[in-house]
């Protein structure tokens, strides 16, 4: 049923009184930790230190912690993580290292399921044919024991 104005048959404009929850929790912002998912730095974490335009950001490792150098990189090559450090715009290496240590990002990252999944993929990719054969036999043995 449509609401109408009193005395006229015209529909009344209604406004939404409730607030919709934001569907996203990870935003492109200064201090956001991201995972590089393409290129020579694939699999390394970095920190967004400035936004160049709608498609590119300026990132920095810090190099001594993650190995990513100060560079502009496309957002298509980044996956935003849930971690954020207290870094200022165009922060220097020294400030970034202090922020990373304060936020304890590396230990949080290594404890995450995302990092564990990446590590397992690397292990599987490095397996030889004989290793895969041994895994197959172990799986057969395990399923036989369950029956």
N, CA, C and O atoms as a GROMACS GRO file, in nm:
protein
  588
    1UNK      N    1   0.084  -0.119   0.000
    1UNK     CA    2   0.000   0.000   0.000
    1UNK      C    3   0.088   0.125   0.000
    1UNK      O    4   0.184   0.136   0.077
    2UNK      N    5   0.053   0.218  -0.088
    2UNK     CA    6   0.128   0.342  -0.099
    2UNK      C    7   0.070   0.447  -0.006
    2UNK      O    8  -0.052   0.458   0.010
    3UNK      N    9   0.159   0.522   0.054
    3UNK     CA   10   0.113   0.630   0.141
    3UNK      C   11   0.077   0.751   0.055
    3UNK      O   12   0.146   0.781  -0.042
    4UNK      N   13  -0.030   0.818   0.090
    4UNK     CA   14  -0.071   0.936   0.014
    4UNK      C   15  -0.077   1.055   0.106
    4UNK      O   16  -0.091   1.041   0.228
    5UNK      N   17  -0.067   1.174   0.046
    5UNK     CA   18  -0.081   1.297   0.124
    5UNK      C   19  -0.225   1.310   0.167
    5UNK      O   20  -0.318   1.264   0.101
    6UNK      N   21  -0.241   1.377   0.282
    6UNK     CA   22  -0.377   1.397   0.333
    6UNK      C   23  -0.454   1.486   0.237
    6UNK      O   24  -0.410   1.596   0.204
    7UNK      N   25  -0.568   1.440   0.194
    7UNK     CA   26  -0.657   1.521   0.110
    7UNK      C   27  -0.630   1.509  -0.038
    7UNK      O   28  -0.715   1.548  -0.119
    8UNK      N   29  -0.514   1.457  -0.078
    8UNK     CA   30  -0.487   1.445  -0.222
    8UNK      C   31  -0.454   1.299  -0.252
    8UNK      O   32  -0.414   1.224  -0.162
    9UNK      N   33  -0.470   1.262  -0.371
    9UNK     CA   34  -0.444   1.124  -0.410
    9UNK      C   35  -0.300   1.100  -0.452
    9UNK      O   36  -0.266   0.992  -0.501
   10UNK      N   37  -0.212   1.201  -0.433
   10UNK     CA   38  -0.073   1.188  -0.477
   10UNK      C   39   0.009   1.112  -0.373
   10UNK      O   40  -0.014   1.124  -0.253
   11UNK      N   41   0.106   1.033  -0.421
   11UNK     CA   42   0.191   0.960  -0.326
   11UNK      C   43   0.282   1.055  -0.248
   11UNK      O   44   0.332   1.154  -0.303
   12UNK      N   45   0.303   1.024  -0.123
   12UNK     CA   46   0.388   1.106  -0.037
   12UNK      C   47   0.532   1.056  -0.047
   12UNK      O   48   0.556   0.935  -0.050
   13UNK      N   49   0.626   1.149  -0.052
   13UNK     CA   50   0.767   1.112  -0.057
   13UNK      C   51   0.809   1.061   0.080
   13UNK      O   52   0.788   1.128   0.181
   14UNK      N   53   0.868   0.944   0.082
   14UNK     CA   54   0.912   0.887   0.210
   14UNK      C   55   1.063   0.886   0.213
   14UNK      O   56   1.129   0.868   0.111
   15UNK      N   57   1.117   0.906   0.330
   15UNK     CA   58   1.262   0.901   0.346
   15UNK      C   59   1.297   0.780   0.431
   15UNK      O   60   1.219   0.736   0.515
   16UNK      N   61   1.414   0.728   0.406
   16UNK     CA   62   1.460   0.615   0.486
   16UNK      C   63   1.511   0.667   0.619
   16UNK      O   64   1.600   0.752   0.623
   17UNK      N   65   1.456   0.618   0.725
   17UNK     CA   66   1.496   0.662   0.858
   17UNK      C   67   1.610   0.576   0.912
   17UNK      O   68   1.690   0.623   0.992
   18UNK      N   69   1.617   0.453   0.870
   18UNK     CA   70   1.720   0.365   0.924
   18UNK      C   71   1.849   0.382   0.843
   18UNK      O   72   1.846   0.421   0.726
   19UNK      N   73   1.958   0.354   0.908
   19UNK     CA   74   2.089   0.363   0.843
   19UNK      C   75   2.130   0.226   0.793
   19UNK      O   76   2.123   0.127   0.865
   20UNK      N   77   2.172   0.223   0.670
   20UNK     CA   78   2.220   0.099   0.613
   20UNK      C   79   2.364   0.075   0.658
   20UNK      O   80   2.444   0.168   0.665
   21UNK      N   81   2.395  -0.048   0.689
   21UNK     CA   82   2.531  -0.083   0.730
   21UNK      C   83   2.622  -0.082   0.607
   21UNK      O   84   2.581  -0.120   0.497
   22UNK      N   85   2.745  -0.038   0.626
   22UNK     CA   86   2.840  -0.035   0.515
   22UNK      C   87   2.877  -0.179   0.479
   22UNK      O   88   2.914  -0.257   0.567
   23UNK      N   89   2.868  -0.216   0.352
   23UNK     CA   90   2.900  -0.353   0.315
   23UNK      C   91   3.049  -0.383   0.315
   23UNK      O   92   3.089  -0.499   0.326
   24UNK      N   93   3.132  -0.280   0.302
   24UNK     CA   94   3.277  -0.301   0.294
   24UNK      C   95   3.344  -0.259   0.423
   24UNK      O   96   3.302  -0.164   0.489
   25UNK      N   97   3.448  -0.330   0.458
   25UNK     CA   98   3.523  -0.297   0.578
   25UNK      C   99   3.669  -0.262   0.548
   25UNK      O  100   3.738  -0.206   0.633
   26UNK      N  101   3.714  -0.293   0.428
   26UNK     CA  102   3.852  -0.266   0.389
   26UNK      C  103   3.852  -0.156   0.283
   26UNK      O  104   3.801  -0.175   0.172
   27UNK      N  105   3.909  -0.043   0.318
   27UNK     CA  106   3.909   0.071   0.229
   27UNK      C  107   4.051   0.104   0.185
   27UNK      O  108   4.148   0.075   0.256
   28UNK      N  109   4.063   0.165   0.067
   28UNK     CA  110   4.192   0.214   0.021
   28UNK      C  111   4.218   0.341   0.100
   28UNK      O  112   4.157   0.445   0.075
   29UNK      N  113   4.309   0.332   0.194
   29UNK     CA  114   4.340   0.445   0.281
   29UNK      C  115   4.485   0.440   0.323
   29UNK      O  116   4.549   0.335   0.318
   30UNK      N  117   4.536   0.554   0.364
   30UNK     CA  118   4.675   0.562   0.405
   30UNK      C  119   4.694   0.479   0.532
   30UNK      O  120   4.620   0.495   0.630
   31UNK      N  121   4.793   0.392   0.530
   31UNK     CA  122   4.819   0.304   0.643
   31UNK      C  123   4.761   0.164   0.627
   31UNK      O  124   4.791   0.076   0.707
   32UNK      N  125   4.680   0.142   0.524
   32UNK     CA  126   4.621   0.010   0.501
   32UNK      C  127   4.730  -0.086   0.452
   32UNK      O  128   4.807  -0.052   0.362
   33UNK      N  129   4.735  -0.203   0.509
   33UNK     CA  130   4.831  -0.306   0.467
   33UNK      C  131   4.765  -0.386   0.355
   33UNK      O  132   4.649  -0.426   0.365
   34UNK      N  133   4.841  -0.409   0.248
   34UNK     CA  134   4.789  -0.480   0.132
   34UNK      C  135   4.886  -0.592   0.093
   34UNK      O  136   5.005  -0.588   0.125
   35UNK      N  137   4.832  -0.690   0.024
   35UNK     CA  138   4.912  -0.802  -0.028
   35UNK      C  139   4.926  -0.783  -0.178
   35UNK      O  140   4.827  -0.764  -0.248
   36UNK      N  141   5.049  -0.787  -0.228
   36UNK     CA  142   5.073  -0.775  -0.371
   36UNK      C  143   5.041  -0.911  -0.434
   36UNK      O  144   5.098  -1.012  -0.394
   37UNK      N  145   4.950  -0.912  -0.532
   37UNK     CA  146   4.908  -1.039  -0.589
   37UNK      C  147   4.953  -1.060  -0.733
   37UNK      O  148   4.910  -1.155  -0.799
   38UNK      N  149   5.041  -0.971  -0.783
   38UNK     CA  150   5.090  -0.987  -0.920
   38UNK      C  151   5.221  -0.911  -0.933
   38UNK      O  152   5.240  -0.807  -0.871
   39UNK      N  153   5.311  -0.964  -1.015
   39UNK     CA  154   5.436  -0.895  -1.043
   39UNK      C  155   5.553  -0.951  -0.963
   39UNK      O  156   5.542  -1.056  -0.900
   40UNK      N  157   5.664  -0.879  -0.966
   40UNK     CA  158   5.785  -0.929  -0.899
   40UNK      C  159   5.773  -0.936  -0.747
   40UNK      O  160   5.845  -1.013  -0.682
   41UNK      N  161   5.684  -0.857  -0.689
   41UNK     CA  162   5.665  -0.858  -0.543
   41UNK      C  163   5.547  -0.945  -0.500
   41UNK      O  164   5.496  -0.929  -0.389
   42UNK      N  165   5.504  -1.036  -0.585
   42UNK     CA  166   5.387  -1.120  -0.555
   42UNK      C  167   5.406  -1.194  -0.422
   42UNK      O  168   5.510  -1.253  -0.396
   43UNK      N  169   5.302  -1.188  -0.338
   43UNK     CA  170   5.304  -1.259  -0.211
   43UNK      C  171   5.362  -1.179  -0.097
   43UNK      O  172   5.371  -1.230   0.015
   44UNK      N  173   5.403  -1.054  -0.121
   44UNK     CA  174   5.462  -0.971  -0.016
   44UNK      C  175   5.361  -0.869   0.033
   44UNK      O  176   5.273  -0.824  -0.042
   45UNK      N  177   5.373  -0.832   0.159
   45UNK     CA  178   5.288  -0.729   0.217
   45UNK      C  179   5.350  -0.592   0.195
   45UNK      O  180   5.472  -0.578   0.187
   46UNK      N  181   5.264  -0.490   0.186
   46UNK     CA  182   5.311  -0.353   0.173
   46UNK      C  183   5.211  -0.261   0.242
   46UNK      O  184   5.102  -0.304   0.281
   47UNK      N  185   5.248  -0.135   0.257
   47UNK     CA  186   5.163  -0.035   0.320
   47UNK      C  187   5.130   0.074   0.220
   47UNK      O  188   5.219   0.124   0.151
   48UNK      N  189   5.004   0.111   0.212
   48UNK     CA  190   4.964   0.223   0.127
   48UNK      C  191   5.002   0.351   0.199
   48UNK      O  192   4.958   0.376   0.311
   49UNK      N  193   5.086   0.435   0.134
   49UNK     CA  194   5.126   0.559   0.199
   49UNK      C  195   5.072   0.683   0.129
   49UNK      O  196   5.081   0.793   0.183
   50UNK      N  197   5.016   0.666   0.009
   50UNK     CA  198   4.953   0.778  -0.059
   50UNK      C  199   4.866   0.724  -0.173
   50UNK      O  200   4.893   0.617  -0.226
   51UNK      N  201   4.763   0.799  -0.209
   51UNK     CA  202   4.676   0.763  -0.320
   51UNK      C  203   4.712   0.854  -0.438
   51UNK      O  204   4.702   0.976  -0.427
   52UNK      N  205   4.755   0.794  -0.549
   52UNK     CA  206   4.794   0.872  -0.666
   52UNK      C  207   4.670   0.916  -0.743
   52UNK      O  208   4.650   1.036  -0.766
   53UNK      N  209   4.586   0.821  -0.781
   53UNK     CA  210   4.458   0.850  -0.844
   53UNK      C  211   4.364   0.734  -0.814
   53UNK      O  212   4.391   0.654  -0.724
   54UNK      N  213   4.255   0.725  -0.887
   54UNK     CA  214   4.157   0.622  -0.855
   54UNK      C  215   4.204   0.480  -0.886
   54UNK      O  216   4.142   0.384  -0.842
   55UNK      N  217   4.312   0.468  -0.962
   55UNK     CA  218   4.361   0.335  -0.999
   55UNK      C  219   4.496   0.298  -0.941
   55UNK      O  220   4.533   0.180  -0.943
   56UNK      N  221   4.571   0.395  -0.889
   56UNK     CA  222   4.708   0.369  -0.844
   56UNK      C  223   4.730   0.426  -0.704
   56UNK      O  224   4.673   0.528  -0.666
   57UNK      N  225   4.816   0.357  -0.631
   57UNK     CA  226   4.854   0.404  -0.497
   57UNK      C  227   5.005   0.397  -0.484
   57UNK      O  228   5.072   0.323  -0.557
   58UNK      N  229   5.058   0.474  -0.392
   58UNK     CA  230   5.200   0.471  -0.360
   58UNK      C  231   5.217   0.379  -0.241
   58UNK      O  232   5.154   0.400  -0.137
   59UNK      N  233   5.300   0.277  -0.255
   59UNK     CA  234   5.319   0.180  -0.148
   59UNK      C  235   5.465   0.177  -0.105
   59UNK      O  236   5.554   0.217  -0.179
   60UNK      N  237   5.485   0.128   0.014
   60UNK     CA  238   5.619   0.108   0.067
   60UNK      C  239   5.610  -0.011   0.160
   60UNK      O  240   5.506  -0.034   0.222
   61UNK      N  241   5.717  -0.087   0.170
   61UNK     CA  242   5.718  -0.213   0.244
   61UNK      C  243   5.683  -0.202   0.391
   61UNK      O  244   5.570  -0.236   0.426
   62UNK      N  245   5.764  -0.159   0.474
   62UNK     CA  246   5.903  -0.115   0.460
   62UNK      C  247   5.994  -0.228   0.410
   62UNK      O  248   5.969  -0.346   0.436
   63UNK      N  249   6.098  -0.188   0.337
   63UNK     CA  250   6.186  -0.284   0.268
   63UNK      C  251   6.249  -0.383   0.364
   63UNK      O  252   6.257  -0.503   0.334
   64UNK      N  253   6.295  -0.336   0.480
   64UNK     CA  254   6.364  -0.426   0.573
   64UNK      C  255   6.270  -0.530   0.635
   64UNK      O  256   6.316  -0.634   0.682
   65UNK      N  257   6.141  -0.502   0.634
   65UNK     CA  258   6.044  -0.595   0.694
   65UNK      C  259   5.981  -0.684   0.588
   65UNK      O  260   5.972  -0.806   0.607
   66UNK      N  261   5.936  -0.626   0.477
   66UNK     CA  262   5.862  -0.703   0.377
   66UNK      C  263   5.933  -0.721   0.245
   66UNK      O  264   5.903  -0.815   0.171
   67UNK      N  265   6.028  -0.635   0.213
   67UNK     CA  266   6.100  -0.646   0.086
   67UNK      C  267   6.039  -0.568  -0.028
   67UNK      O  268   6.089  -0.576  -0.140
   68UNK      N  269   5.932  -0.492  -0.004
   68UNK     CA  270   5.869  -0.413  -0.109
   68UNK      C  271   5.927  -0.272  -0.105
   68UNK      O  272   5.927  -0.206  -0.001
   69UNK      N  273   5.976  -0.227  -0.221
   69UNK     CA  274   6.035  -0.094  -0.230
   69UNK      C  275   5.927   0.013  -0.250
   69UNK      O  276   5.813  -0.018  -0.285
   70UNK      N  277   5.964   0.137  -0.227
   70UNK     CA  278   5.878   0.254  -0.245
   70UNK      C  279   5.843   0.264  -0.394
   70UNK      O  280   5.932   0.286  -0.477
   71UNK      N  281   5.713   0.247  -0.430
   71UNK     CA  282   5.673   0.247  -0.570
   71UNK      C  283   5.525   0.276  -0.585
   71UNK      O  284   5.447   0.256  -0.491
   72UNK      N  285   5.487   0.323  -0.703
   72UNK     CA  286   5.345   0.337  -0.737
   72UNK      C  287   5.301   0.205  -0.797
   72UNK      O  288   5.371   0.146  -0.880
   73UNK      N  289   5.185   0.159  -0.756
   73UNK     CA  290   5.137   0.028  -0.803
   73UNK      C  291   4.987   0.037  -0.827
   73UNK      O  292   4.916   0.109  -0.757
   74UNK      N  293   4.940  -0.036  -0.924
   74UNK     CA  294   4.798  -0.038  -0.959
   74UNK      C  295   4.718  -0.111  -0.851
   74UNK      O  296   4.766  -0.209  -0.793
   75UNK      N  297   4.598  -0.064  -0.826
   75UNK     CA  298   4.513  -0.130  -0.726
   75UNK      C  299   4.470  -0.269  -0.772
   75UNK      O  300   4.433  -0.352  -0.689
   76UNK      N  301   4.476  -0.295  -0.902
   76UNK     CA  302   4.443  -0.428  -0.952
   76UNK      C  303   4.545  -0.532  -0.906
   76UNK      O  304   4.516  -0.651  -0.901
   77UNK      N  305   4.664  -0.486  -0.873
   77UNK     CA  306   4.771  -0.576  -0.829
   77UNK      C  307   4.776  -0.592  -0.678
   77UNK      O  308   4.865  -0.658  -0.626
   78UNK      N  309   4.681  -0.532  -0.606
   78UNK     CA  310   4.681  -0.537  -0.460
   78UNK      C  311   4.554  -0.603  -0.408
   78UNK      O  312   4.447  -0.591  -0.468
   79UNK      N  313   4.567  -0.671  -0.297
   79UNK     CA  314   4.452  -0.724  -0.223
   79UNK      C  315   4.459  -0.661  -0.084
   79UNK      O  316   4.557  -0.680  -0.012
   80UNK      N  317   4.356  -0.586  -0.047
   80UNK     CA  318   4.357  -0.517   0.081
   80UNK      C  319   4.336  -0.615   0.195
   80UNK      O  320   4.249  -0.703   0.187
   81UNK      N  321   4.413  -0.601   0.301
   81UNK     CA  322   4.397  -0.687   0.418
   81UNK      C  323   4.318  -0.613   0.524
   81UNK      O  324   4.282  -0.496   0.506
   82UNK      N  325   4.290  -0.679   0.633
   82UNK     CA  326   4.214  -0.617   0.742
   82UNK      C  327   4.305  -0.535   0.834
   82UNK      O  328   4.256  -0.470   0.927
   83UNK      N  329   4.434  -0.537   0.809
   83UNK     CA  330   4.528  -0.470   0.898
   83UNK      C  331   4.554  -0.327   0.854
   83UNK      O  332   4.557  -0.297   0.734
   84UNK      N  333   4.573  -0.240   0.952
   84UNK     CA  334   4.600  -0.100   0.925
   84UNK      C  335   4.703  -0.053   1.027
   84UNK      O  336   4.694  -0.087   1.145
   85UNK      N  337   4.800   0.025   0.980
   85UNK     CA  338   4.901   0.080   1.070
   85UNK      C  339   4.881   0.231   1.080
   85UNK      O  340   4.825   0.293   0.990
   86UNK      N  341   4.928   0.287   1.188
   86UNK     CA  342   4.915   0.432   1.210
   86UNK      C  343   5.030   0.502   1.138
   86UNK      O  344   5.130   0.537   1.200
   87UNK      N  345   5.014   0.521   1.008
   87UNK     CA  346   5.118   0.586   0.928
   87UNK      C  347   5.062   0.715   0.869
   87UNK      O  348   4.944   0.723   0.834
   88UNK      N  349   5.147   0.815   0.859
   88UNK     CA  350   5.108   0.940   0.798
   88UNK      C  351   5.130   0.934   0.647
   88UNK      O  352   5.197   0.844   0.597
   89UNK      N  353   5.074   1.030   0.576
   89UNK     CA  354   5.090   1.037   0.431
   89UNK      C  355   5.238   1.053   0.396
   89UNK      O  356   5.308   1.135   0.455
   90UNK      N  357   5.285   0.974   0.299
   90UNK     CA  358   5.425   0.973   0.255
   90UNK      C  359   5.522   0.948   0.370
   90UNK      O  360   5.625   1.013   0.380
   91UNK      N  361   5.488   0.854   0.454
   91UNK     CA  362   5.571   0.822   0.571
   91UNK      C  363   5.706   0.768   0.527
   91UNK      O  364   5.717   0.700   0.424
   92UNK      N  365   5.808   0.797   0.604
   92UNK     CA  366   5.944   0.749   0.577
   92UNK      C  367   5.959   0.608   0.629
   92UNK      O  368   5.874   0.558   0.704
   93UNK      N  369   6.069   0.542   0.590
   93UNK     CA  370   6.098   0.404   0.630
   93UNK      C  371   6.099   0.389   0.781
   93UNK      O  372   6.040   0.295   0.835
   94UNK      N  373   6.166   0.481   0.849
   94UNK     CA  374   6.180   0.471   0.994
   94UNK      C  375   6.043   0.475   1.064
   94UNK      O  376   6.018   0.397   1.156
   95UNK      N  377   5.957   0.565   1.018
   95UNK     CA  378   5.823   0.576   1.076
   95UNK      C  379   5.739   0.452   1.044
   95UNK      O  380   5.663   0.405   1.129
   96UNK      N  381   5.753   0.399   0.923
   96UNK     CA  382   5.678   0.279   0.885
   96UNK      C  383   5.721   0.157   0.966
   96UNK      O  384   5.638   0.078   1.010
   97UNK      N  385   5.852   0.143   0.985
   97UNK     CA  386   5.902   0.029   1.064
   97UNK      C  387   5.848   0.036   1.206
   97UNK      O  388   5.806  -0.065   1.263
   98UNK      N  389   5.848   0.156   1.264
   98UNK     CA  390   5.796   0.174   1.400
   98UNK      C  391   5.646   0.143   1.405
   98UNK      O  392   5.599   0.081   1.500
   99UNK      N  393   5.572   0.186   1.303
   99UNK     CA  394   5.428   0.160   1.299
   99UNK      C  395   5.399   0.011   1.284
   99UNK      O  396   5.306  -0.041   1.346
  100UNK      N  397   5.479  -0.059   1.200
  100UNK     CA  398   5.460  -0.202   1.182
  100UNK      C  399   5.489  -0.278   1.311
  100UNK      O  400   5.417  -0.371   1.346
  101UNK      N  401   5.594  -0.238   1.381
  101UNK     CA  402   5.627  -0.306   1.507
  101UNK      C  403   5.522  -0.278   1.613
  101UNK      O  404   5.487  -0.367   1.692
  102UNK      N  405   5.470  -0.156   1.615
  102UNK     CA  406   5.368  -0.121   1.714
  102UNK      C  407   5.239  -0.199   1.689
  102UNK      O  408   5.175  -0.247   1.783
  103UNK      N  409   5.201  -0.211   1.562
  103UNK     CA  410   5.077  -0.283   1.528
  103UNK      C  411   5.097  -0.434   1.524
  103UNK      O  412   4.999  -0.509   1.519
  104UNK      N  413   5.222  -0.481   1.527
  104UNK     CA  414   5.254  -0.623   1.527
  104UNK      C  415   5.191  -0.694   1.406
  104UNK      O  416   5.130  -0.800   1.419
  105UNK      N  417   5.206  -0.633   1.289
  105UNK     CA  418   5.140  -0.679   1.168
  105UNK      C  419   5.190  -0.816   1.122
  105UNK      O  420   5.110  -0.903   1.087
  106UNK      N  421   5.323  -0.836   1.121
  106UNK     CA  422   5.376  -0.961   1.067
  106UNK      C  423   5.330  -1.084   1.145
  106UNK      O  424   5.298  -1.186   1.085
  107UNK      N  425   5.327  -1.075   1.276
  107UNK     CA  426   5.283  -1.192   1.353
  107UNK      C  427   5.132  -1.215   1.336
  107UNK      O  428   5.087  -1.329   1.332
  108UNK      N  429   5.054  -1.106   1.326
  108UNK     CA  430   4.910  -1.121   1.301
  108UNK      C  431   4.886  -1.183   1.164
  108UNK      O  432   4.800  -1.269   1.148
  109UNK      N  433   4.964  -1.137   1.065
  109UNK     CA  434   4.949  -1.190   0.929
  109UNK      C  435   4.984  -1.338   0.924
  109UNK      O  436   4.910  -1.417   0.863
  110UNK      N  437   5.094  -1.378   0.986
  110UNK     CA  438   5.135  -1.518   0.980
  110UNK      C  439   5.040  -1.609   1.056
  110UNK      O  440   5.036  -1.730   1.031
  111UNK      N  441   4.964  -1.554   1.150
  111UNK     CA  442   4.865  -1.633   1.223
  111UNK      C  443   4.732  -1.640   1.149
  111UNK      O  444   4.644  -1.718   1.188
  112UNK      N  445   4.714  -1.561   1.043
  112UNK     CA  446   4.585  -1.557   0.973
  112UNK      C  447   4.569  -1.679   0.882
  112UNK      O  448   4.668  -1.738   0.839
  113UNK      N  449   4.446  -1.715   0.854
  113UNK     CA  450   4.418  -1.828   0.765
  113UNK      C  451   4.458  -1.796   0.621
  113UNK      O  452   4.496  -1.886   0.547
  114UNK      N  453   4.450  -1.670   0.582
  114UNK     CA  454   4.491  -1.628   0.448
  114UNK      C  455   4.638  -1.659   0.424
  114UNK      O  456   4.675  -1.716   0.321
  115UNK      N  457   4.722  -1.623   0.520
  115UNK     CA  458   4.866  -1.648   0.507
  115UNK      C  459   4.897  -1.798   0.510
  115UNK      O  460   4.983  -1.845   0.437
  116UNK      N  461   4.826  -1.871   0.594
  116UNK     CA  462   4.847  -2.016   0.602
  116UNK      C  463   4.809  -2.084   0.471
  116UNK      O  464   4.876  -2.177   0.427
  117UNK      N  465   4.700  -2.037   0.410
  117UNK     CA  466   4.656  -2.094   0.283
  117UNK      C  467   4.760  -2.069   0.174
  117UNK      O  468   4.788  -2.158   0.093
  118UNK      N  469   4.818  -1.948   0.170
  118UNK     CA  470   4.922  -1.915   0.072
  118UNK      C  471   5.044  -2.003   0.094
  118UNK      O  472   5.104  -2.051  -0.002
  119UNK      N  473   5.081  -2.022   0.220
  119UNK     CA  474   5.197  -2.107   0.252
  119UNK      C  475   5.174  -2.251   0.209
  119UNK      O  476   5.265  -2.316   0.156
  120UNK      N  477   5.053  -2.303   0.231
  120UNK     CA  478   5.021  -2.440   0.189
  120UNK      C  479   5.026  -2.455   0.038
  120UNK      O  480   5.072  -2.557  -0.013
  121UNK      N  481   4.980  -2.352  -0.036
  121UNK     CA  482   4.987  -2.356  -0.182
  121UNK      C  483   5.132  -2.361  -0.229
  121UNK      O  484   5.164  -2.433  -0.324
  122UNK      N  485   5.219  -2.284  -0.162
  122UNK     CA  486   5.361  -2.285  -0.198
  122UNK      C  487   5.422  -2.422  -0.172
  122UNK      O  488   5.500  -2.472  -0.254
  123UNK      N  489   5.386  -2.484  -0.060
  123UNK     CA  490   5.438  -2.617  -0.029
  123UNK      C  491   5.392  -2.719  -0.132
  123UNK      O  492   5.471  -2.801  -0.178
  124UNK      N  493   5.264  -2.713  -0.168
  124UNK     CA  494   5.210  -2.807  -0.266
  124UNK      C  495   5.276  -2.789  -0.402
  124UNK      O  496   5.303  -2.887  -0.471
  125UNK      N  497   5.301  -2.665  -0.441
  125UNK     CA  498   5.363  -2.638  -0.570
  125UNK      C  499   5.508  -2.688  -0.574
  125UNK      O  500   5.559  -2.722  -0.680
  126UNK      N  501   5.573  -2.691  -0.459
  126UNK     CA  502   5.712  -2.734  -0.453
  126UNK      C  503   5.727  -2.886  -0.437
  126UNK      O  504   5.840  -2.936  -0.435
  127UNK      N  505   5.617  -2.958  -0.428
  127UNK     CA  506   5.624  -3.103  -0.409
  127UNK      C  507   5.670  -3.173  -0.536
  127UNK      O  508   5.640  -3.130  -0.648
  128UNK      N  509   5.744  -3.280  -0.517
  128UNK     CA  510   5.786  -3.361  -0.631
  128UNK      C  511   5.679  -3.467  -0.658
  128UNK      O  512   5.582  -3.479  -0.583
  129UNK      N  513   5.699  -3.542  -0.764
  129UNK     CA  514   5.605  -3.648  -0.799
  129UNK      C  515   5.599  -3.754  -0.689
  129UNK      O  516   5.492  -3.806  -0.658
  130UNK      N  517   5.714  -3.785  -0.632
  130UNK     CA  518   5.718  -3.885  -0.526
  130UNK      C  519   5.647  -3.835  -0.400
  130UNK      O  520   5.580  -3.912  -0.331
  131UNK      N  521   5.662  -3.705  -0.370
  131UNK     CA  522   5.592  -3.648  -0.253
  131UNK      C  523   5.440  -3.658  -0.271
  131UNK      O  524   5.368  -3.693  -0.178
  132UNK      N  525   5.392  -3.628  -0.393
  132UNK     CA  526   5.248  -3.639  -0.420
  132UNK      C  527   5.202  -3.784  -0.407
  132UNK      O  528   5.092  -3.810  -0.359
  133UNK      N  529   5.286  -3.877  -0.450
  133UNK     CA  530   5.256  -4.020  -0.438
  133UNK      C  531   5.243  -4.059  -0.291
  133UNK      O  532   5.151  -4.131  -0.253
  134UNK      N  533   5.337  -4.012  -0.208
  134UNK     CA  534   5.332  -4.042  -0.064
  134UNK      C  535   5.206  -3.984   0.001
  134UNK      O  536   5.146  -4.047   0.088
  135UNK      N  537   5.168  -3.864  -0.040
  135UNK     CA  538   5.046  -3.802   0.013
  135UNK      C  539   4.923  -3.884  -0.026
  135UNK      O  540   4.832  -3.903   0.055
  136UNK      N  541   4.921  -3.933  -0.149
  136UNK     CA  542   4.810  -4.016  -0.196
  136UNK      C  543   4.799  -4.143  -0.111
  136UNK      O  544   4.690  -4.183  -0.071
  137UNK      N  545   4.913  -4.208  -0.085
  137UNK     CA  546   4.912  -4.329  -0.004
  137UNK      C  547   4.866  -4.300   0.140
  137UNK      O  548   4.792  -4.379   0.198
  138UNK      N  549   4.910  -4.188   0.195
  138UNK     CA  550   4.869  -4.152   0.330
  138UNK      C  551   4.719  -4.128   0.337
  138UNK      O  552   4.654  -4.166   0.435
  139UNK      N  553   4.663  -4.064   0.233
  139UNK     CA  554   4.518  -4.039   0.229
  139UNK      C  555   4.442  -4.171   0.220
  139UNK      O  556   4.341  -4.190   0.287
  140UNK      N  557   4.491  -4.263   0.137
  140UNK     CA  558   4.427  -4.394   0.126
  140UNK      C  559   4.428  -4.468   0.259
  140UNK      O  560   4.328  -4.528   0.298
  141UNK      N  561   4.541  -4.462   0.328
  141UNK     CA  562   4.555  -4.529   0.456
  141UNK      C  563   4.460  -4.467   0.560
  141UNK      O  564   4.397  -4.538   0.638
  142UNK      N  565   4.451  -4.336   0.558
  142UNK     CA  566   4.364  -4.265   0.653
  142UNK      C  567   4.217  -4.298   0.630
  142UNK      O  568   4.143  -4.320   0.725
  143UNK      N  569   4.173  -4.300   0.502
  143UNK     CA  570   4.034  -4.332   0.474
  143UNK      C  571   4.003  -4.478   0.504
  143UNK      O  572   3.891  -4.511   0.546
  144UNK      N  573   4.100  -4.566   0.483
  144UNK     CA  574   4.079  -4.708   0.515
  144UNK      C  575   4.065  -4.727   0.666
  144UNK      O  576   3.987  -4.811   0.711
  145UNK      N  577   4.138  -4.651   0.744
  145UNK     CA  578   4.131  -4.661   0.890
  145UNK      C  579   3.996  -4.609   0.942
  145UNK      O  580   3.947  -4.654   1.046
  146UNK      N  581   3.936  -4.513   0.870
  146UNK     CA  582   3.808  -4.457   0.914
  146UNK      C  583   3.692  -4.553   0.886
  146UNK      O  584   3.589  -4.545   0.953
  147UNK      N  585   3.706  -4.642   0.789
  147UNK     CA  586   3.597  -4.734   0.753
  147UNK      C  587   3.586  -4.850   0.844
  147UNK      O  588   3.498  -4.935   0.826
   0.00000   0.00000   0.00000
